Amino acid sequence: MEYVQERIATLHDLTGQPPDAPTDRAAVVVPMTDREFAGLAPERTLETLEAVEPARVIVPLRAPASRVGAFESWLSGFDLDLTLVWCNAPAVEGLLADYGIDGPTGKGRDVWLGMGLAAREEFVALHDADVKNYDASQVPRLLAPLGGFEFSKGYYARVENGRLYGRLFRLFYEPLVAALGERHSHELLEYLGAFRYALAGEMGFTSTVAREVRPEPVWGLETGLLGETFSIAGFEGTAQVDLGVHEHDHRAVSGATGLATMSEHVADALFRLLEDGGIEPDFDTLPERYREVAGRFVAGYAADAAFNGLAYDREAERAQVDSYAESIHPAGSDRRLPAWADTDLSPEDVASASERALDAL
């Protein structure tokens, strides 16, 4: 346990006591896909939210029509003011196409749809549904700083089954941002590097910030949101909060939904942010510089694992570094979604389209 303050205000769990927080003035966004249906972790999350009693819970759902009816029935069994948004419903997708918002679909777009509705409350909390040890302190911890800050970001340790996880952050994002910082002096890079777990999906926003961010539509969501909050809130308006130890689902490195594919999206979002900030990386040398910095991180994590009696496979971690290095190239086209404050599309219209699609089932 420590209480060191850093460049971003860091709020530690020193007593185990959840802070006072405006949960009754907040909406909680919990994105889900078909795989979350009646799962143990999502069930625990929703049951815990019943005790937290937020003003609203928004569940943006991406699932096939054949599964949505069962999903709606399952969600209705919780004692929550809960709104289900069927994100890939034909009526919703048709509405988005009418407004020219018909690009890639994924977690980022689902979260964006949920945040539009959530921002009708004063505060918004966002978190995933796959935390196996979720508890009632999480939402209050994300919301409590918003009395003095505009944005809060959760951080936690990923230690499970006797080993370290959080691989995409530890082995890709963290050393890549550090390698960039060695060549480029810029506040944006300092901000991106100041978070203890930058890829955590747990965040809190004032409704104003929730309406002003432009999320990436897929897996670069968390990285892209940090660039947005840097522009809107900056160091002074940002806090990070201790959420303890989290046990999450784990992905393979390879495959269409694996960590290597996710690294492509994270890198794309990161390099787009650098473009916005006028930072021009040398892509001819950056992959090798990233590997060098990542090697130092691997040595550090190996020592930390040994210190704590955890298993650690250096060769497997180095192989991941080599795989992630393939993602280091200039950003593709800008696919960010518009800020809700800047679009004529109404969150209420999205909700109505979703309701029509649910009724049609």
N, C-alpha and C positions, 0 to 999 in steps of 0.2 A: 504493500500500500504506500502511495506517495501523494503529495499534494502540490506538485510543481506546476506553476503557471507557464504557459507557452505563448507563442505569438497570437494564437487564437485563445480566447478565454476558455479554460478547461475546468469543467465542473466535475468533481470527483465524488465517488460514493464512499464517504469516510465513516458513515454511521449506520448504513443499512436502512435508513429511514427515508421513505419516499417523500419528496418535497410537496408543499402545497402547490396546486396547479389549477388552471381554469378549465378543467375537463368539461364542465357544464356549458362552456362556450366554444367547444371545439368539435370538429368532425374528424373521424379517424378513417383513413383510406387504406383498405387492405386488398390489394390486387390478388386475383386468383385465376388459375387455369383449371382445366378439366381434372388434372391430376390431384388437386386439393380436395376433391369431393369426399366429404365425410372422413377425411384423414385425421389421425390422432393429433397432429400439430395444429391444423386449422380448427379442429374442434376445441382444443385447449385455448387457442387464441380467442375464439368467439365467446366461450364460457367465461374467460377472464375479463373480457370487455364488458360483460353483463355486470360485473362487480365494479368496474371503473366508471360506468354510467356516463359516457360522453354524450354530447347533444345528438350526434348522428354518427352512424357508421355507413360508409360507402364501400360496396364491394364491386369493383370493376371486374367483370368475368369475361374471359375468352374461352369459349367451349362450343362444340358442335351442337346443333339444334336438338339432336337426340338425347343430349345429357342435361340441357338447360332446365327442363321441367323438374327433374329430380333435384337439381341444384337449388332451384327456387324453393321447393318444398322443404329441403334440409335447412336452408337459411331462415325460413319462416319460423322454425322451432326455437329460435333464440329470442330472449327478452331484450330486444334492442330496437331502437328506431333505425332500421336498416333499409337502405336503398340498394337494390341490385341493378347494375347497369350492364346489359348484355352488349359488350363492346363490338363483337363481330356479327351482331344481328343484321340481316339485310337492310332493315329500315335505317339503322344507325350508319352503316357503311354508305348507303345511298345519300343520306343527309350530308355526311362528310364530303362525299364526292361533289355534291352541289356547291359546296363552299371551297372546292379545290384542295381539300385535305384528304387526299386519297393515296398517300404514299405508303411506305412500309408499315406493317403492323407488328406489334410486339408489346412487351411490358411497358415501354415508355409511353406509347399511345394510350394504353389502358389506364395508366396512372394519370395521364393528362385529362382524360375524360372524367375520371373520378374527382380530380382536384378542382375542376370547374364547378361541380356541384358542392364540393366540400367548402369552397371559399365563400359560400353564403354565411358560414359561421365566422366568428372572429379569428379563430385559430385552426390550423390544420396539422394533423400528425399523419405520417406515412410510415408504414412498416410492412414487411413481408409476412406471409402466413405459415412459413415453414420452420419457425423457431420451436424446437422441441421442448425447451425449458422456459417458455414465455411466462412472464408473471405480471402482476397488476401494477408494478412500479414503472414499467416501461413508458407508457403514455404520459403519466405525470412528469417523468424525468425529461421527456422530449418537450413538453409544453411549458414547464416551469420557467425556463430561461426567457420565454417570449415576452415577459413583462418588461425586460430591459434590452433584449436583442430581437432582431428580425428573423433570424434563422438559427436553428440548432441542429446539430449532427450527432448521431449516436456513434459510440465506439465501444468495442468489446474484444475480448480474447476469443479466438477460435481454437480451442483445445478439446479434443475428443478422441476416444479410443487409443489413448496413450501416445498421441502425436499432434503436431501442429497442422492446422488447416489454414483457410484464408489464403490459398496459394496464389490466386490471380493478383491479389493486392501485394502480398509479400515479395513475389518473384517477378512481377511485371510492372504494375503501376508504381510502386514505391521506388525501385531502382531506376526506372525510366525517368521519372520526374527528377530524381537526384542527379542523373547523368545530364539532363537538360539544364539543371540549375548550375552545373559546373561551368557551362559555357555561356549562359544567358542570365544576366542580372535583371530580374523583372518581378514586380510585386505579385503578378498573377501566378508565377511559378512558386513563389514563396507561400502563397495562399494554398495552392494545390498540394504542396508538400507539408503543410502544417497540420493536416488531419491525421489522427492516429489510426483511423480505418476509413480511408476515403471512399471505398466501394461499399460501405454499409448502406443498406436500404432504409434504415431508420432515420427519419428526419422530422423536424417541426418547422412550421412556417407561420408567419402572420398571414392573414387572408390577402393583404396587399401584395406580399411577395408571391404567394401562390398564384395570383392572377397575372403576375408579371414575368414569370419564368417561361422559357421556351425549351421544353424537354426534347431530348433525342427520342425517336419513336421505338427504339429497340433496346439492346443491352448496354449501350453507352449512356443510359439514363443518369446514373449516379455521377459519373464524371462530368457530363454536360451540365447537370444542375449546379455543380460547384462553380463552373464558369459563370453561370447566370447569377448565382448568389454573390460572387465576387463583385460583379458589376452593380448589383442592387444594394447589397448590405455591406460588403467589404469586411475588413478585419474587425472594425469597431462594432458591426452589427451581427457578428457571428459568434456562436459558442459551440463547444463540443462537450457531450455529456457521457459519463461512464454508465454503461449498461451491463457491466459484469462480464460473464462468460456465456457465450451463445453456442448452442448446438443446432446446426443447420443441416439441410440435405447437402450431399456432396456430389459433384459432377466428375465425370471422366475428363481427361485432357483432350482426347481426340473425339471425333464425331460431330454431327451437325449441331448439337446443343452442348458441346464440350467447351472446356476452358480456352482451348486454342481459338475456337471460333469467337468466343466472347472477347478474347483479347483483340481481335480485329475491330470490333465495335468500340471497345474502350479506347484503342489507339486512334481510331477515326474521330471520336468525340474530342479527345485530348488535342490532337493536332489542329482540329478546327478552332478550338479555343485559342491556341497559339497564333493562328492566322488572325483571329479577331484582335489579338493583342499586339500584332506587328512583330511577332517572334518568328524567325526563319531558321529552323534547325538544318544542320548539314546532314541530309539523309544518307550521304555516302559513308560518313564515319559514325553516325549515331548508333546503328546496330551493334558495332563492335564496342563502342564506349558503353552501351547499355550492358552488354555481356560482362565487361570488366567490372562495372559497378555491381551488377547482380552477383558476381562471384564473391565480392566482399560481403554482401548481404547473406549469401548462402553460408559462408563461414561463420558469420555472427549467429544465424539461426541454428546452425549445427551446435555451436557452443551453448546457446540458450537451452536447446533440447537436452543436451548432455547434462547440463547443470540441474535440470528438473527431472532427469530420469526418463525422458521421452524418447521414443524411437525416431530416427532421422536417417533418411536415405539421400546422401549427398548426390549420388549419381543420378537418381531420379529427379531431384530438384534441378540439377544442371541441365538435364535433358529437357525439362520444362522451359528453362530459360532459352535454350536454343529454339524450341518450338515457338515461343512467344516473340522472339526476335524477328520472325518472318512477318509479323504484323506491323513492323516499323517502316512506314512509307507515307507519302503525303496523303492528306485527307481527301476523301471523295467529295461528291456534291453535298451541299448543305440540305439536310432533310429535317431540320428541327421544326417542331410544331409551333404554331403561332402562340404568343401569349394570349390568355383569355381577355386581357385588357385591350388587345389590339385587333380582335376579330369580331365580325358581326354575328358569328354563330353564337347562339345562346345555350348555356348549359341546360336550361329548362327544355329547350327543343330536343337536345340529346336524350334527356330523361323521358320525354314524351315518346320519342321514336323507340326507345328501349321498351317502354311500357306497352306500346302497340304490338311490338314483336312478341313480347311475353304473353300478351292476351291472345295473340293468334295461335300460340302453341296449344 
